[in-house]
Amino acid sequence: MFKSSICCRLEPVIIKLERQRAPVIVVCHEAVLRASYAYFADSPLKEIPHTEVIPPMLVHFLKVAILIRLC
């Protein structure tokens, strides 16, 4: 229930966050923070409910672009 409910509702928000070029501040509930953190940390879905978040928590996600040059 947790995984499907939160993740389905959060998917459009995560897609918008990934497209942002400017810094974004997100204020959210612990469950949303767990799901977001697990997504960006590339954690398995089954670990989302067990992801440790300690309120108040500040998480800095750094978007890194990787340039691959093919010769």
Secondary structure, 3 states (H helix, E strand, C coil): CHHHHHHHHHHHHHHHHHHCCCCCCCCCCHHHHHHHHHHHCCCCHHHHHHCCCCCCCCCCCCCCCCCCCCC
